[in-house]
Amino acid sequence: MEPDSAISMPSRYPIRPPRQLSWVNLSRNLILAYQSLGVVYGDLSTSPLYVYSSTFTGKLHNHNSEEVIFGAFSLIFWTITMVPLLKYVFILLSADDNGEGGTFALYSLLCRHAKFSLLPNQQAADEELSAYKYGPSSQVVSSSRLKMFLEKHKRLRTALLVVVLLGACMVIGDGVLTPAISVLSSVSGLQVTEEKLTDGELLLLACVILVGLFALQHCGTHRVAFLFAPIVIIWLISIFSVGLYNTIHWNPAVVRALSPHYIIKFFRETGKDGWISLGGVLLSITGTEAMFADLGHFTALSIRLAFAFAIYPCLVVQYMGQAAFLSKNPDHNLYSFYDSIPAPVFWPVFVVATLASIVGSQAVITATFSIIKQCHALGCFPRVKVVHTSKHIYGQVYIPEINWILMILTLAITIGFQDTTLIGNAYGLACMMVMFITTFLMALVIIFVWQKSVVLAAIFLIFFWFIEGMYLSAALIKVPQGGWVPFVLSFIFMIVMYVWHYGMRKKYNYDLHNKVSLKWLLGLGPSLGIVRVPGIGLIYSELATGVPAIFSHFVTNLPAFHKVLVFVCVKSVQVPCVSPEERFLIGRICPRPYRMYRCIVRYGYKDIQRDDGDFEDLLIQSIAEFIQMEAVEPQFSSPEISSFDGRMAVISTRTSSSLISSEQEGFDVGDSIQSSKSLTLQSMGSVYDEENPQMRRRQVRFQVPSNVGMDPAVREELMDLIQAKEAGVAYIMGHSYVKARRSSSFLKKLVIDMGYSFLRKNCRGPAVALNIPHISLIEVGMIYYV
């Protein structure tokens, strides 16, 4: 962590309003509970399509007595009760991070309450963010031996990040496997009709549905979200009704199997075959992770209400009905769901099942996009195009490159396996790995965030790891029968993440150890030894303090430079979202005559960097506010050289009153700067505007208020800032080439010169990712030998 000091202005951004048990609050949660049925529970609610067929496969097919079937139902019932209901609904949903859930939310909480973070450019000022202080105060946490031990050893902190990324990779694996097993299971109902489709025709139909599903992703979930909840509700009513009918019609005695005594009977009769069949039973809880991962779109109460009063009873009755049907028809376990549907309602249920499987797949694909976005925020994934698909539902994103990669992988899995049992082996293993990792992170949260005893965390960990370990061990047995898929997918994505993170760290460390000396800059004088021309130069760097080495490259190679220089650092912090009022951190580099400033722009791991065209204006307002604050705040009046870089202030752009602004729609930049730009450059700008009409931005002109009591030096500096803004803004970036030193090992050369270089060339450039207008961009090449 880099030391700095910050002056924070009072934030009017509330963390969370106090909970009020009112009719308004209850009605809001009921509406959210209704909406969550379509987004959160699509995958979990479609599990009855394939659970029994995956459980009674292999040698367990020979054990088809009533007691074994009842024992399988008892296992399913208690699994749903212990994991989704007890672990997630009652415990995990309380461990939110400013309302956000998922493995990254748990990791973010841990990093804020203990020094586990590996993000390179973190500052003490980040801890003043309102979202950072969410939850129990970290200041009262005692420095336990466990905490000190983990903070002391960097390898353990790295191992923790690797565990989190492994969980993320398994979620990405879910994004590949869920559409494959859901769609293939739903269309397999056509195999039980009188006019059976061939395997090839069934596969072709599944592939057409999958291609359509991925092709529609660019529209965004919100386009068809109003259909999702009704589809899942109709689906839940259908499976509840069919389950209740089968229970009454075939074998009401199945109710006795709610007793855990039948689990003992199950293992006593089946032995090792029963243990192996747990790989099929665990499919009954696949999709449970979405309850926690999608928490940010809803509330914990709404998700709890939806599960307790809709999902849980419907699933239990459906599994009970299938068990009652199988107890009298044990030979129908291959397509037990569709065989158990009464003939008059078969086709309506089939259509709803297909639609519900698509809804379930959609939710997991959306979650995959969100996970990759969060990996990128941690500096562990290459830059990709992120499209915000909804103005109303925050955090729903679409990533085109990942979408098509997922589609190709899903089609490959579907065509390659053509069997829901094999895909189920892979799918169950991926889901159980995510749950296993989540349990471990939750145990750490109990200790470091909730500040409970290590004994309580150990009880939680041992209890749920025992349950999940049983299922995980059974799933690992099936690695040769399809279970290898999530490991291969995770290995590929982990390699990509490691190579990118390693290359970024090496590049950052090079910048950190080769910063320009402040004494050297002061020795050059306010002119920096070159001509200072009108305009603002925004110099982008990953450094949060100090001047990057590339700046000396500019000064020594360019004959002139802008009169106002701003060093811009865009970085991620360990919170879900940063309020606009706290986004800008402004400071000064060198004394006032140099006109050199620093701006740190902070984003949370779920924030979207939108191109709304206001960045330049907000930056000017923030710097102007800082200039006036500096004149009255005694903290900034120190003449010491050390104070020229490091002292920064959080500037609220919404309350800025230092400048008077006026807007002009469709204002031509060339009109105001005829004297400072050549005719050639003006014509280039007008051609660019004609070719890119969507990039024509509203122009804001600033004026210094006629305040009689304003310090003349402050007024002069504000005037220089406004004149520089009207002269034009240039974005300056280093076009870096990272290479390994000649003395480096072969493995390091392989990672840097081939792996990292390949990823940099094939991912989005930093200028595009930061929404920098191409016509205003200046790039200077520089080679990094790391």
SVG drawing of the C-alpha trace seen along z (x, -y; Angstrom):
<svg xmlns="http://www.w3.org/2000/svg" viewBox="-56 -43 78 98">
<polyline fill="none" stroke="black" stroke-width="0.4" points="0.0,0.0 1.3,-3.4 1.2,-6.0 -0.7,-9.2 -3.0,-11.5 -6.4,-12.5 -8.9,-15.2 -12.4,-13.7 -15.4,-16.0 -18.5,-14.9 -20.3,-12.3 -24.0,-12.4 -24.0,-9.0 -25.7,-6.7 -24.5,-3.2 -27.9,-1.7 -31.1,-3.1 -32.3,-1.6 -34.5,1.4 -38.1,0.6 -40.7,3.4 -43.5,1.6 -46.0,2.5 -44.1,0.5 -40.9,2.4 -42.7,5.7 -44.5,5.0 -41.2,4.0 -39.6,7.2 -42.5,9.3 -42.1,7.7 -38.4,8.4 -39.1,12.0 -41.4,12.3 -38.7,11.0 -36.0,13.2 -37.9,16.3 -37.0,15.6 -33.4,14.5 -32.1,16.4 -34.0,19.7 -34.3,20.7 -31.4,23.2 -32.2,24.6 -35.9,25.2 -35.1,27.2 -32.9,29.7 -35.8,32.3 -35.4,32.8 -32.2,34.8 -31.5,35.6 -33.1,39.1 -31.8,40.2 -28.3,39.2 -28.6,40.8 -29.9,44.2 -27.2,44.8 -24.3,47.3 -24.5,50.1 -27.2,48.4 -29.6,49.3 -29.6,52.8 -30.8,51.5 -34.4,50.5 -36.2,51.6 -38.7,49.3 -36.4,48.6 -33.5,47.6 -35.8,45.2 -37.2,43.8 -33.6,43.5 -32.6,41.5 -35.5,39.1 -34.6,38.7 -31.0,37.8 -32.3,35.2 -34.7,33.8 -32.0,33.4 -29.5,32.1 -31.8,29.3 -32.6,28.6 -29.0,28.5 -27.3,26.7 -29.6,24.2 -32.0,23.6 -29.6,23.7 -26.3,22.7 -27.4,20.1 -30.7,18.8 -30.0,18.5 -26.2,17.9 -24.6,16.9 -27.1,14.3 -26.2,12.3 -22.6,12.0 -23.2,9.4 -20.8,6.7 -22.9,3.5 -25.7,5.6 -23.5,7.6 -22.9,11.4 -20.7,14.1 -17.1,15.2 -15.7,11.8 -17.9,10.1 -16.6,12.4 -13.0,11.8 -13.6,8.0 -14.9,8.1 -11.8,10.1 -9.4,7.7 -11.0,4.7 -11.0,6.2 -7.5,7.7 -4.5,6.9 -5.1,9.7 -5.3,7.5 -2.8,7.9 -4.0,5.0 -0.8,2.9 -1.9,-0.8 -4.0,-0.8 -3.9,-3.9 -4.9,-4.8 -7.4,-7.3 -9.4,-4.3 -10.2,-3.3 -12.2,-6.5 -14.8,-5.5 -18.3,-5.1 -18.7,-1.7 -15.3,-0.6 -16.7,-1.0 -19.7,1.3 -20.2,4.0 -18.5,4.2 -15.7,1.7 -12.3,3.1 -10.7,0.8 -11.9,2.9 -10.8,6.2 -8.1,7.6 -4.9,8.6 -5.3,12.3 -2.4,14.6 -4.2,16.1 -4.7,12.7 -1.1,11.6 0.1,14.9 -1.9,14.6 -0.9,10.9 2.7,11.7 3.1,14.4 2.5,13.1 2.4,16.7 -0.7,17.4 -2.4,14.2 -1.5,15.3 -3.0,18.7 -6.2,17.1 -6.5,15.1 -5.8,18.3 -8.6,20.1 -11.0,17.2 -10.0,17.3 -10.4,21.1 -14.0,20.5 -14.4,17.9 -13.1,20.4 -15.6,23.0 -18.4,20.5 -17.2,19.9 -17.4,23.7 -21.0,23.5 -21.7,21.0 -20.5,23.6 -22.2,26.7 -25.5,25.3 -27.0,24.4 -25.8,27.8 -27.4,30.0 -30.5,27.9 -31.4,27.7 -30.4,31.3 -32.5,32.5 -35.6,30.5 -35.6,31.7 -34.9,35.3 -38.7,35.4 -39.3,36.0 -37.7,39.5 -40.6,40.7 -43.3,39.7 -44.8,42.1 -43.0,40.5 -39.4,40.7 -36.8,38.4 -33.5,39.9 -30.4,38.9 -29.1,36.8 -32.4,34.9 -32.5,34.4 -28.9,33.1 -29.7,30.7 -32.7,29.3 -30.6,28.7 -27.9,27.0 -30.3,24.7 -31.8,23.6 -28.3,23.1 -27.2,20.9 -30.4,18.9 -29.8,18.5 -26.3,17.1 -27.2,15.0 -29.8,13.1 -27.4,12.3 -26.5,8.9 -30.1,7.8 -29.6,8.1 -31.6,9.9 -33.9,6.9 -35.4,7.2 -37.1,10.4 -37.0,10.3 -40.7,9.6 -41.3,13.1 -38.8,14.9 -40.7,14.8 -44.1,15.9 -42.4,18.8 -40.7,20.0 -44.0,19.5 -45.9,21.6 -43.0,24.2 -43.2,24.3 -47.0,24.7 -46.6,27.5 -43.9,29.5 -45.8,29.0 -49.1,30.3 -47.5,33.2 -45.5,34.1 -48.6,33.9 -50.6,36.0 -47.9,38.7 -47.6,38.9 -51.3,39.4 -51.8,41.6 -48.8,43.9 -47.5,44.3 -48.6,41.9 -46.2,43.9 -43.3,42.0 -44.0,39.3 -42.3,41.5 -39.0,41.1 -38.7,37.5 -37.2,39.3 -33.3,39.4 -33.6,43.1 -34.1,43.9 -30.7,42.5 -29.1,45.1 -31.2,47.8 -30.1,46.5 -26.4,46.8 -26.8,50.1 -28.3,51.7 -26.3,50.0 -22.9,49.6 -20.2,48.2 -22.7,48.0 -24.8,45.6 -21.8,43.5 -20.9,43.2 -24.6,42.2 -24.1,39.1 -22.7,37.5 -26.2,37.6 -27.9,36.5 -25.8,33.3 -27.4,32.1 -30.5,31.3 -28.7,28.3 -26.9,27.0 -27.8,23.4 -27.9,22.7 -24.8,20.4 -27.0,18.0 -28.9,17.2 -25.8,15.5 -24.1,14.4 -27.2,12.4 -27.9,10.8 -26.9,7.4 -29.9,7.2 -32.4,8.0 -32.5,8.1 -31.6,10.9 -35.2,10.9 -36.7,11.2 -34.5,14.1 -35.3,15.8 -39.1,15.3 -38.9,16.7 -37.0,19.8 -38.9,20.6 -42.4,20.1 -42.1,21.1 -38.9,22.9 -38.4,25.2 -42.0,26.7 -42.4,27.1 -39.0,28.9 -39.7,31.2 -43.2,32.2 -41.8,32.8 -39.0,35.0 -41.4,36.8 -43.8,37.4 -41.0,38.8 -39.9,41.2 -43.5,42.4 -43.8,43.0 -40.4,44.8 -41.3,47.0 -44.1,48.5 -42.3,48.2 -38.6,48.8 -37.7,49.4 -38.5,45.9 -35.6,44.2 -33.9,43.1 -36.6,40.5 -38.3,40.5 -39.5,36.9 -41.2,37.1 -42.5,40.6 -44.2,39.5 -46.2,36.7 -49.8,37.7 -50.5,38.0 -53.1,35.1 -50.7,32.5 -47.5,33.9 -47.1,31.3 -47.8,28.2 -45.3,29.3 -42.7,30.1 -43.0,26.6 -42.8,25.0 -39.8,27.2 -37.9,26.1 -38.6,22.4 -37.6,22.8 -34.3,24.4 -33.6,21.5 -34.4,19.1 -32.0,21.0 -29.3,21.0 -29.7,17.2 -29.2,16.4 -25.9,18.5 -24.5,16.9 -25.2,13.4 -23.5,14.4 -20.5,15.6 -20.2,12.1 -20.3,10.5 -17.6,12.8 -15.2,12.0 -15.8,8.3 -14.9,8.7 -11.8,10.7 -10.7,7.9 -11.2,5.4 -8.8,7.4 -6.2,7.2 -6.6,10.9 -8.2,11.0 -7.4,9.3 -9.3,6.2 -12.5,7.1 -15.4,5.1 -18.0,4.7 -21.5,3.6 -24.0,2.4 -27.3,3.9 -29.8,2.3 -30.3,-1.2 -32.6,0.1 -30.9,3.3 -27.4,2.3 -24.6,4.7 -26.1,6.6 -23.4,6.7 -22.7,8.4 -19.2,9.3 -19.2,10.2 -15.9,12.1 -16.7,14.3 -20.3,14.9 -19.0,16.5 -16.3,18.5 -19.0,19.8 -21.2,20.7 -18.4,22.6 -17.5,24.5 -21.2,25.3 -21.8,26.7 -18.6,28.7 -19.7,30.2 -23.2,30.9 -22.0,32.5 -19.1,34.3 -21.0,36.0 -24.6,36.1 -25.5,37.6 -26.9,35.7 -25.4,38.1 -21.8,37.4 -22.5,33.6 -24.1,34.0 -20.9,35.5 -19.0,32.4 -21.7,30.0 -22.0,31.4 -18.3,31.3 -18.0,27.7 -20.9,26.6 -19.7,28.5 -16.2,27.0 -17.7,23.5 -19.7,24.4 -16.6,25.9 -14.6,22.7 -17.5,20.5 -17.7,22.5 -14.0,21.9 -14.3,18.1 -17.4,17.9 -15.4,19.4 -12.8,16.7 -15.5,14.0 -17.0,15.4 -13.6,14.9 -12.3,11.6 -15.5,9.7 -18.1,10.9 -15.4,11.1 -16.7,14.4 -14.6,17.1 -12.4,19.5 -14.3,22.4 -17.6,21.2 -16.0,20.8 -14.4,24.3 -17.8,25.8 -19.3,24.2 -16.4,25.3 -16.3,28.9 -20.1,29.4 -20.6,28.1 -17.3,29.5 -18.3,32.9 -21.6,32.7 -20.0,31.2 -16.9,33.4 -19.1,36.5 -20.6,35.2 -17.3,33.8 -15.5,37.2 -18.3,39.0 -18.1,36.4 -14.3,36.8 -14.8,40.6 -16.5,39.6 -13.6,37.6 -13.0,40.1 -16.7,40.1 -16.9,36.4 -15.8,34.9 -12.5,33.8 -14.3,31.0 -14.4,28.4 -10.8,29.1 -9.7,28.5 -11.8,25.4 -10.6,24.0 -6.9,24.8 -7.2,22.9 -8.8,19.9 -6.4,20.0 -3.4,19.9 -4.9,16.9 -5.5,15.2 -2.1,16.0 -0.2,14.9 -2.1,11.6 -1.8,10.9 2.0,11.7 2.7,9.5 0.7,6.6 2.5,6.9 5.9,6.9 5.0,3.8 3.7,2.0 6.8,2.8 9.0,1.5 7.1,-1.8 7.2,-1.9 11.0,-1.4 11.8,-3.8 9.7,-6.9 11.0,-10.3 12.7,-12.1 10.7,-15.1 14.0,-17.0 14.8,-16.5 11.5,-18.1 12.0,-21.0 15.4,-21.5 13.9,-22.0 11.8,-24.9 8.1,-25.7 8.8,-25.5 10.3,-21.9 13.0,-23.0 10.7,-23.0 8.0,-25.3 4.7,-25.1 1.9,-25.6 -1.8,-26.3 -3.9,-23.2 -4.3,-20.4 -2.3,-17.1 -3.9,-14.1 -1.0,-11.7 -2.4,-8.2 -0.4,-6.0 -1.1,-3.1 0.9,-4.8 -1.2,-6.4 1.9,-8.3 5.0,-9.7 5.7,-10.5 6.0,-7.6 9.3,-7.0 7.5,-7.6 7.1,-11.3 10.9,-11.9 10.7,-10.1 8.1,-12.8 10.1,-15.7 13.4,-14.7 11.9,-13.8 9.1,-16.4 10.0,-20.1 6.8,-21.4 4.3,-20.3 0.9,-21.5 0.7,-24.3 -1.5,-22.3 -0.6,-18.6 -2.8,-16.1 -1.5,-12.7 -4.5,-10.4 -4.7,-7.0 -7.8,-4.9 -7.9,-2.1 -10.1,0.5 -10.7,0.6 -12.0,3.4 -15.6,2.3 -18.5,3.1 -19.3,-0.4 -17.8,-3.9 -20.3,-6.7 -19.8,-9.6 -19.3,-12.0 -16.2,-10.0 -14.8,-8.9 -12.2,-11.7 -9.2,-12.1 -7.3,-15.3 -3.8,-16.4 -0.9,-18.6 2.5,-17.6 5.3,-20.3 4.6,-23.9 1.7,-26.0 3.6,-27.7 4.2,-24.2 0.5,-23.7 0.8,-19.9 -1.9,-17.9 -2.8,-14.4 -6.3,-12.8 -7.1,-9.3 -10.3,-7.9 -11.7,-5.1 -14.1,-2.3 -15.5,0.6 -15.3,4.2 -18.9,4.0 -18.8,0.4 -19.2,-0.2 -16.9,-2.7 -19.4,-4.5 -18.5,-6.8 -20.9,-9.6 -18.7,-12.4 -18.6,-14.2 -15.1,-13.1 -13.2,-16.2 -15.8,-18.6 -15.9,-16.8 -12.1,-16.7 -11.9,-20.5 -14.5,-21.1 -12.7,-18.9 -9.3,-20.5 -10.9,-24.0 -12.6,-22.9 -9.2,-21.5 -7.5,-24.8 -9.9,-26.8 -9.9,-24.2 -6.1,-24.3 -6.2,-28.1 -8.3,-27.8 -7.3,-24.4 -4.2,-24.6 -3.3,-21.0 -2.3,-22.0 -0.2,-25.1 3.0,-23.3 6.0,-24.5 7.9,-21.3 9.0,-19.5 7.6,-16.2 4.1,-17.8 4.1,-18.5 3.1,-15.0 0.9,-12.8 -1.6,-15.2 -4.9,-14.6 -8.5,-15.5 -11.8,-13.7 -13.7,-16.2 -17.5,-15.9 -18.2,-16.9 -21.9,-17.3 -21.4,-20.2 -18.7,-22.0 -19.3,-25.8 -15.8,-27.1 -16.6,-27.7 -19.7,-29.0 -20.6,-26.6 -22.9,-27.0 -23.8,-24.2 -24.1,-24.4 -25.5,-21.4 -23.8,-20.6 -21.2,-23.2 -18.3,-23.0 -15.0,-22.9 -13.3,-24.6 -15.3,-27.7 -13.6,-28.5 -10.1,-27.6 -9.4,-29.0 -6.2,-30.6 -4.8,-27.5 -5.3,-24.8 -4.1,-24.7 -6.7,-24.6 -5.6,-21.0 -6.3,-19.8 -9.7,-21.6 -10.7,-20.0 -9.6,-16.6 -11.8,-17.2 -14.9,-18.1 -14.5,-15.0 -14.2,-12.9 -17.4,-14.4 -19.3,-13.7 -18.1,-10.1 -18.9,-9.6 -22.1,-11.5 -22.6,-9.5 -19.3,-11.0 -20.4,-14.6 -20.6,-15.7 -22.2,-18.6 -19.7,-21.3 -19.4,-23.1 -17.8,-26.5 -16.5,-27.7 -16.1,-31.1 -14.5,-32.2 -17.1,-33.8 -16.7,-37.5 -15.8,-37.0 -14.1,-40.1 -12.5,-38.3 -10.8,-35.6 -7.0,-35.3 -5.3,-36.8 -3.1,-33.7 -6.1,-31.4 -7.9,-33.5 -4.9,-33.4 -4.6,-29.6 -8.3,-29.1 -8.1,-31.4 -5.1,-29.3 -7.1,-26.2 -10.1,-27.5 -8.0,-28.8 -6.1,-25.5 -9.5,-23.7 -10.7,-25.9 -7.4,-25.4 -8.0,-21.7 -7.4,-18.5 -4.9,-15.8 -4.8,-12.3 -1.2,-11.0 -0.5,-7.3 2.6,-5.1 2.4,-2.4 4.4,0.2 6.2,3.3 6.9,5.6 9.9,8.0 11.8,10.3 15.4,9.5 18.0,11.6 19.1,13.1 15.6,14.3 14.7,18.0 13.2,19.8 9.8,20.1 9.7,16.3 10.5,15.6 7.8,18.0 5.2,16.3 6.2,12.6 7.5,12.8 4.8,15.2 1.9,15.5 1.5,11.9 2.5,10.5 -0.1,12.6 -2.8,11.5 -1.9,7.8 -2.0,7.9 -5.4,9.7 -7.3,7.9 -8.7,4.4 -6.2,1.5 -6.1,-0.6 -7.2,-3.7 -10.3,-1.9 -11.0,-0.4 -10.8,-3.9 -13.1,-5.4 -10.5,-7.9 -11.4,-9.7 -9.0,-8.5 -8.5,-11.9 -7.2,-13.4 -4.8,-10.5 -1.0,-10.7 0.9,-7.5 4.6,-7.2 6.3,-3.9 8.4,-2.5 10.0,0.9 9.8,2.4 12.5,4.9 11.2,6.8"/>
</svg>
